[in-house]
């Protein structure tokens, strides 16, 4: 998503823009919406994340539930995802996401204006990869995880990217979800979780 002030140019955020770092749109800039509190996922975390996702990203269906800047969703689309659905409740963010998708001629990107938990109460579509990077300290991870799990949104052995504050306790996740990767960068703790997989087996 994106929820903080601007980072250094070396972290791919510069003067209200964040750069796509891989794939067909590598080097293209995403304009950030005029929305306070956005915390774009910087290039070092995205590089690590998409290295983790390399075996799964090509042809995947991806859902970005708190899209914000679109940094994760557009990165996925650039790197070969077949379909990316960006969901955000802020109208300014949604308009900026739509503008960016049009600018990139991103036929594989769709934008929805909706609150994440309300959206997940709708009839499910199935996804291979979900980006779950909500505003911190509001309980979204546990609630959205349960809705994703119980609502039929996830394909077998789907992957979820989860981003939380470094000091936070591990959010309550469904029993058959297992953490495959985990790292800390600055004040952020980020995890790659796989559903329906035996512990210890990728």
Secondary structure, 3 states (H helix, E strand, C coil): CCCCCCCCHHHCECCCEEECCCCCCCCCEEECCCCCCCCCCCHHHHHHHHHHHHHHHCCCEEEECCCCCCHHHHHHHHCCCCEEEEEECCHHHHHHHHHHHHHCCCCCEEEEECCHHHHHCCCCCCEEEEEECCCCCCCHHHHHHHHHHHCCCEEEEEEEEEEEECCCCCCCCCCCEEEEEEEEECCEEEEEEEECCCCCCC
